[in-house]
Amino acid sequence: MLQFEVRFLKDICDSTGHPHTVVQRAVRVDAGTPDEALVMAQALFCASERISNWTIRASACDARPLAPVAAIAPPVRPAARPPRRASGPR
């Protein structure tokens, strides 16, 4: 199974009338496909908001797969520098 982040988005206008898309909620679910993730997240969203249809509170939703934890590379540390030699006559 893959892990997906499903975002519920709402289109709103600011005080000057300019449209913006905002994230209403983001849900992480384990699913086999993006479509399965959307269905599962929509059910969770409806249950948490106590509504029958997720489109009452959101304009759209999207599912993005998350990278498995093992696929995330650890931070790279800089290599140790060799000791400096003193300059000058020997």
C-alpha positions, 0 to 999 in steps of 0.5 A: 500500500502507498500513503497519500496526502489528500487535500480538500481545497476551497476557492474563495475571494479576498477582500479585494475580490481576487480569487484564491484557493485555500486548503481546508484540510489535508488527510493522510491515508493508506490506499492502493491507488489515488482514486481509492485514497480520494474515496477514503479521505472523502469519507473521513472528511465528511465524518469529521465535519458531520456532513453528508457531502464533502462539496458542501465545505470544499470546491475540489480535492486532490491526492498526492502520493507520499514518498516511503520513509525508506526512500527519503535520503538522510541528510548529507554531512560535509566531509571532514577537512584534512588538517592544515599544514603550517606554511613557511620555511622548513 
